[in-house]
Amino acid sequence: MCKILAIIDVYCISSHSDTGENTQSMTTTSKKTNIKREIFNFIMVAIGATIAAFSVEDFLGPNHIFDGGIVGVSMIASNMTGFKLSIVTWLFNVPFLLFGWQKKGHLFVIRSVFAMTVFALAVAFFETTPAITEDYLLAVFFGGLILGTGVGMVLRYGGCLDGTEIIASILSPKIHMPIGRQVLAFNIVLYLIVGFLYGWDRGLYSILTYILVSVVMTRVEEGFDAQRGCLIFTHDDVDALKDRIYKELGRTCTVWNTEGYIGGENKALYLVISQYEMRQLRDIIADFNCFVTISDISELIGKNVKISLQ
């Protein structure tokens, strides 16, 4: 009996040891993955900041076309004082980012300070290169396109190039004004100043640039492969419908029982697909008696998501 108990004790100790080792191994793997992800994020933030600096210095600045926010204020200050834009931008922005340390979290602020530092260094480099064009429309179009791409990349990977939104998010609860409206009001005043100082044509060109930057930035930040949430109600064979969706789209569905006011009991299925798979889903749904609603999804969070959606 004692031998049996001894064997059981050894087995239990061995099992606990194995479990501990497995847990430690999983924790180590998770930490390595997080470190790799953060390194990748910082690399992409640096690339985005460099692209934005190229646009500001070689497209917009030489033609007196101004970005919005603190970067726009920095461009005006640099033009009026003669100080280097790289220094002015960094000095104007970093205090706002540090001010938002508690509001946004330390990792966001670290990424943003890094982004602004890379942006300033890149601006200093591009100050030595000639302007790409002196045509105002070309400067607006390509400058806005490139700047929106760069800023969108920085935002997509967790950084920030402008302290305006941080201050707006802090002031919002105190002055009871939405963040977007505060930023818009700030930029309206900024472009009025641009028009007064440099001519109203420059102000209008700057507004066009700001609109283009906003559109491109949002598209890059959210991704070009937009997601759709599909809610399907049906009386038909749910298993057959699920199988078709899984075999043809590689998607799984969440299913639950529902009840209509007239139709009675039925089933509801929910799945997320990319916009490029909508045509395939329509073809599948056409073979079943279904009622479907489709909605846009701005963001997906979680690990159990098909790679193409991320």
Contacts in CASP RR format, 6 or more apart in sequence:
PFRMAT RR
TARGET T0000
AUTHOR 0000-0000-0000
METHOD contacts of the structure
MODEL  1
MCKILAIIDVYCISSHSDTGENTQSMTTTSKKTNIKREIFNFIMVAIGAT
IAAFSVEDFLGPNHIFDGGIVGVSMIASNMTGFKLSIVTWLFNVPFLLFG
WQKKGHLFVIRSVFAMTVFALAVAFFETTPAITEDYLLAVFFGGLILGTG
VGMVLRYGGCLDGTEIIASILSPKIHMPIGRQVLAFNIVLYLIVGFLYGW
DRGLYSILTYILVSVVMTRVEEGFDAQRGCLIFTHDDVDALKDRIYKELG
RTCTVWNTEGYIGGENKALYLVISQYEMRQLRDIIADFNCFVTISDISEL
IGKNVKISLQ
40 157 0 8 1.000
41 111 0 8 1.000
41 157 0 8 1.000
41 158 0 8 1.000
42 111 0 8 1.000
42 114 0 8 1.000
42 157 0 8 1.000
44 153 0 8 1.000
44 156 0 8 1.000
44 157 0 8 1.000
45 111 0 8 1.000
45 114 0 8 1.000
45 115 0 8 1.000
45 118 0 8 1.000
45 153 0 8 1.000
45 154 0 8 1.000
45 157 0 8 1.000
45 158 0 8 1.000
45 159 0 8 1.000
46 114 0 8 1.000
46 115 0 8 1.000
46 118 0 8 1.000
47 150 0 8 1.000
47 153 0 8 1.000
48 115 0 8 1.000
48 149 0 8 1.000
48 150 0 8 1.000
48 151 0 8 1.000
48 152 0 8 1.000
48 153 0 8 1.000
48 154 0 8 1.000
49 115 0 8 1.000
49 116 0 8 1.000
49 118 0 8 1.000
49 119 0 8 1.000
49 122 0 8 1.000
49 150 0 8 1.000
49 154 0 8 1.000
49 161 0 8 1.000
50 118 0 8 1.000
50 119 0 8 1.000
50 122 0 8 1.000
51 146 0 8 1.000
51 147 0 8 1.000
51 149 0 8 1.000
51 150 0 8 1.000
51 153 0 8 1.000
52 119 0 8 1.000
52 122 0 8 1.000
52 146 0 8 1.000
52 147 0 8 1.000
52 148 0 8 1.000
52 150 0 8 1.000
52 151 0 8 1.000
52 154 0 8 1.000
52 161 0 8 1.000
53 118 0 8 1.000
53 119 0 8 1.000
53 120 0 8 1.000
53 122 0 8 1.000
53 123 0 8 1.000
53 125 0 8 1.000
53 126 0 8 1.000
54 122 0 8 1.000
54 126 0 8 1.000
54 146 0 8 1.000
55 142 0 8 1.000
55 143 0 8 1.000
55 144 0 8 1.000
55 146 0 8 1.000
55 147 0 8 1.000
55 148 0 8 1.000
55 150 0 8 1.000
56 67 0 8 1.000
56 71 0 8 1.000
56 75 0 8 1.000
56 85 0 8 1.000
56 123 0 8 1.000
56 126 0 8 1.000
56 147 0 8 1.000
57 85 0 8 1.000
57 122 0 8 1.000
57 123 0 8 1.000
57 126 0 8 1.000
57 127 0 8 1.000
57 129 0 8 1.000
58 126 0 8 1.000
58 129 0 8 1.000
58 130 0 8 1.000
58 131 0 8 1.000
58 132 0 8 1.000
59 65 0 8 1.000
59 131 0 8 1.000
59 132 0 8 1.000
59 133 0 8 1.000
59 139 0 8 1.000
59 142 0 8 1.000
59 143 0 8 1.000
59 144 0 8 1.000
59 146 0 8 1.000
59 147 0 8 1.000
60 66 0 8 1.000
60 67 0 8 1.000
60 75 0 8 1.000
60 139 0 8 1.000
60 143 0 8 1.000
60 144 0 8 1.000
60 147 0 8 1.000
60 209 0 8 1.000
61 75 0 8 1.000
61 131 0 8 1.000
62 131 0 8 1.000
62 134 0 8 1.000
62 139 0 8 1.000
63 131 0 8 1.000
63 133 0 8 1.000
63 134 0 8 1.000
63 136 0 8 1.000
63 139 0 8 1.000
63 205 0 8 1.000
64 79 0 8 1.000
64 198 0 8 1.000
64 202 0 8 1.000
65 136 0 8 1.000
65 139 0 8 1.000
65 140 0 8 1.000
65 202 0 8 1.000
65 205 0 8 1.000
65 206 0 8 1.000
65 209 0 8 1.000
66 72 0 8 1.000
66 75 0 8 1.000
66 76 0 8 1.000
66 190 0 8 1.000
66 191 0 8 1.000
66 194 0 8 1.000
66 202 0 8 1.000
66 203 0 8 1.000
66 206 0 8 1.000
66 209 0 8 1.000
67 75 0 8 1.000
67 147 0 8 1.000
67 206 0 8 1.000
67 209 0 8 1.000
67 210 0 8 1.000
67 213 0 8 1.000
68 162 0 8 1.000
68 164 0 8 1.000
68 187 0 8 1.000
68 190 0 8 1.000
68 191 0 8 1.000
68 206 0 8 1.000
68 210 0 8 1.000
69 162 0 8 1.000
69 163 0 8 1.000
69 164 0 8 1.000
69 183 0 8 1.000
69 186 0 8 1.000
69 187 0 8 1.000
69 190 0 8 1.000
70 89 0 8 1.000
70 92 0 8 1.000
70 93 0 8 1.000
70 96 0 8 1.000
70 162 0 8 1.000
70 163 0 8 1.000
70 164 0 8 1.000
71 89 0 8 1.000
71 93 0 8 1.000
71 161 0 8 1.000
71 162 0 8 1.000
72 190 0 8 1.000
73 92 0 8 1.000
73 190 0 8 1.000
74 85 0 8 1.000
74 88 0 8 1.000
74 89 0 8 1.000
74 92 0 8 1.000
74 93 0 8 1.000
75 85 0 8 1.000
76 190 0 8 1.000
76 193 0 8 1.000
76 194 0 8 1.000
76 197 0 8 1.000
77 83 0 8 1.000
77 88 0 8 1.000
77 92 0 8 1.000
78 84 0 8 1.000
78 85 0 8 1.000
78 88 0 8 1.000
78 89 0 8 1.000
80 197 0 8 1.000
81 88 0 8 1.000
84 124 0 8 1.000
84 127 0 8 1.000
85 123 0 8 1.000
85 127 0 8 1.000
86 120 0 8 1.000
86 121 0 8 1.000
86 123 0 8 1.000
86 124 0 8 1.000
86 127 0 8 1.000
87 120 0 8 1.000
89 116 0 8 1.000
89 119 0 8 1.000
89 120 0 8 1.000
89 123 0 8 1.000
90 116 0 8 1.000
90 117 0 8 1.000
90 119 0 8 1.000
90 120 0 8 1.000
93 116 0 8 1.000
93 161 0 8 1.000
93 162 0 8 1.000
93 163 0 8 1.000
94 113 0 8 1.000
94 116 0 8 1.000
96 163 0 8 1.000
96 164 0 8 1.000
96 166 0 8 1.000
96 167 0 8 1.000
97 109 0 8 1.000
97 112 0 8 1.000
97 113 0 8 1.000
97 116 0 8 1.000
97 160 0 8 1.000
97 163 0 8 1.000
97 166 0 8 1.000
98 109 0 8 1.000
98 113 0 8 1.000
99 166 0 8 1.000
99 167 0 8 1.000
99 170 0 8 1.000
100 109 0 8 1.000
100 166 0 8 1.000
100 170 0 8 1.000
101 109 0 8 1.000
103 166 0 8 1.000
103 169 0 8 1.000
103 170 0 8 1.000
104 112 0 8 1.000
104 166 0 8 1.000
104 169 0 8 1.000
108 158 0 8 1.000
108 159 0 8 1.000
108 160 0 8 1.000
111 157 0 8 1.000
111 158 0 8 1.000
111 159 0 8 1.000
111 160 0 8 1.000
112 159 0 8 1.000
112 160 0 8 1.000
112 161 0 8 1.000
112 163 0 8 1.000
114 159 0 8 1.000
115 154 0 8 1.000
115 159 0 8 1.000
115 160 0 8 1.000
115 161 0 8 1.000
116 161 0 8 1.000
119 161 0 8 1.000
132 139 0 8 1.000
132 142 0 8 1.000
133 139 0 8 1.000
133 142 0 8 1.000
136 201 0 8 1.000
136 205 0 8 1.000
139 205 0 8 1.000
140 205 0 8 1.000
140 208 0 8 1.000
140 209 0 8 1.000
140 212 0 8 1.000
141 212 0 8 1.000
143 209 0 8 1.000
144 209 0 8 1.000
144 212 0 8 1.000
144 213 0 8 1.000
144 216 0 8 1.000
145 212 0 8 1.000
145 216 0 8 1.000
147 209 0 8 1.000
147 213 0 8 1.000
147 216 0 8 1.000
148 212 0 8 1.000
148 213 0 8 1.000
148 214 0 8 1.000
148 216 0 8 1.000
148 217 0 8 1.000
148 220 0 8 1.000
149 216 0 8 1.000
149 217 0 8 1.000
149 220 0 8 1.000
150 217 0 8 1.000
150 220 0 8 1.000
151 161 0 8 1.000
151 162 0 8 1.000
151 213 0 8 1.000
151 217 0 8 1.000
151 220 0 8 1.000
152 216 0 8 1.000
152 217 0 8 1.000
152 218 0 8 1.000
152 220 0 8 1.000
152 221 0 8 1.000
153 220 0 8 1.000
154 160 0 8 1.000
154 161 0 8 1.000
155 217 0 8 1.000
155 221 0 8 1.000
156 220 0 8 1.000
156 221 0 8 1.000
156 223 0 8 1.000
160 166 0 8 1.000
164 183 0 8 1.000
164 186 0 8 1.000
165 179 0 8 1.000
165 183 0 8 1.000
168 179 0 8 1.000
168 180 0 8 1.000
168 182 0 8 1.000
168 183 0 8 1.000
168 186 0 8 1.000
169 179 0 8 1.000
171 177 0 8 1.000
171 182 0 8 1.000
172 178 0 8 1.000
172 179 0 8 1.000
172 182 0 8 1.000
175 182 0 8 1.000
187 210 0 8 1.000
191 203 0 8 1.000
191 206 0 8 1.000
191 207 0 8 1.000
191 210 0 8 1.000
194 202 0 8 1.000
194 203 0 8 1.000
194 206 0 8 1.000
195 202 0 8 1.000
195 203 0 8 1.000
222 298 0 8 1.000
222 299 0 8 1.000
225 274 0 8 1.000
225 275 0 8 1.000
225 276 0 8 1.000
225 308 0 8 1.000
225 309 0 8 1.000
226 274 0 8 1.000
226 275 0 8 1.000
226 296 0 8 1.000
226 297 0 8 1.000
227 272 0 8 1.000
227 273 0 8 1.000
227 274 0 8 1.000
227 275 0 8 1.000
227 296 0 8 1.000
227 297 0 8 1.000
227 300 0 8 1.000
227 309 0 8 1.000
228 272 0 8 1.000
228 273 0 8 1.000
228 274 0 8 1.000
228 275 0 8 1.000
228 278 0 8 1.000
228 294 0 8 1.000
228 295 0 8 1.000
228 296 0 8 1.000
228 297 0 8 1.000
229 270 0 8 1.000
229 271 0 8 1.000
229 272 0 8 1.000
229 273 0 8 1.000
229 294 0 8 1.000
229 295 0 8 1.000
229 296 0 8 1.000
229 297 0 8 1.000
230 269 0 8 1.000
230 270 0 8 1.000
230 271 0 8 1.000
230 272 0 8 1.000
230 273 0 8 1.000
230 281 0 8 1.000
230 292 0 8 1.000
230 293 0 8 1.000
230 294 0 8 1.000
231 268 0 8 1.000
231 269 0 8 1.000
231 270 0 8 1.000
231 292 0 8 1.000
231 293 0 8 1.000
231 294 0 8 1.000
231 295 0 8 1.000
232 241 0 8 1.000
232 253 0 8 1.000
232 268 0 8 1.000
232 269 0 8 1.000
232 270 0 8 1.000
232 271 0 8 1.000
232 285 0 8 1.000
232 290 0 8 1.000
232 291 0 8 1.000
232 292 0 8 1.000
233 258 0 8 1.000
233 266 0 8 1.000
233 267 0 8 1.000
233 268 0 8 1.000
233 290 0 8 1.000
233 291 0 8 1.000
233 292 0 8 1.000
234 241 0 8 1.000
234 266 0 8 1.000
234 267 0 8 1.000
234 269 0 8 1.000
234 288 0 8 1.000
234 289 0 8 1.000
234 290 0 8 1.000
234 291 0 8 1.000
235 263 0 8 1.000
235 266 0 8 1.000
235 267 0 8 1.000
235 289 0 8 1.000
236 288 0 8 1.000
236 289 0 8 1.000
236 290 0 8 1.000
238 255 0 8 1.000
238 267 0 8 1.000
238 269 0 8 1.000
240 288 0 8 1.000
241 269 0 8 1.000
241 284 0 8 1.000
241 288 0 8 1.000
241 290 0 8 1.000
242 252 0 8 1.000
242 253 0 8 1.000
242 255 0 8 1.000
242 269 0 8 1.000
244 284 0 8 1.000
244 287 0 8 1.000
245 251 0 8 1.000
245 253 0 8 1.000
245 269 0 8 1.000
245 271 0 8 1.000
245 281 0 8 1.000
245 284 0 8 1.000
246 252 0 8 1.000
246 253 0 8 1.000
248 280 0 8 1.000
248 284 0 8 1.000
249 273 0 8 1.000
249 277 0 8 1.000
249 280 0 8 1.000
249 281 0 8 1.000
249 284 0 8 1.000
250 306 0 8 1.000
251 271 0 8 1.000
251 272 0 8 1.000
251 273 0 8 1.000
251 306 0 8 1.000
252 271 0 8 1.000
253 269 0 8 1.000
253 270 0 8 1.000
253 271 0 8 1.000
254 269 0 8 1.000
254 270 0 8 1.000
254 271 0 8 1.000
255 267 0 8 1.000
255 268 0 8 1.000
255 269 0 8 1.000
256 267 0 8 1.000
256 268 0 8 1.000
257 265 0 8 1.000
257 266 0 8 1.000
257 267 0 8 1.000
257 268 0 8 1.000
258 265 0 8 1.000
258 266 0 8 1.000
258 267 0 8 1.000
258 268 0 8 1.000
259 265 0 8 1.000
259 266 0 8 1.000
260 266 0 8 1.000
272 297 0 8 1.000
272 300 0 8 1.000
272 305 0 8 1.000
272 309 0 8 1.000
273 281 0 8 1.000
274 308 0 8 1.000
274 309 0 8 1.000
278 294 0 8 1.000
285 292 0 8 1.000
300 309 0 8 1.000
300 310 0 8 1.000
END
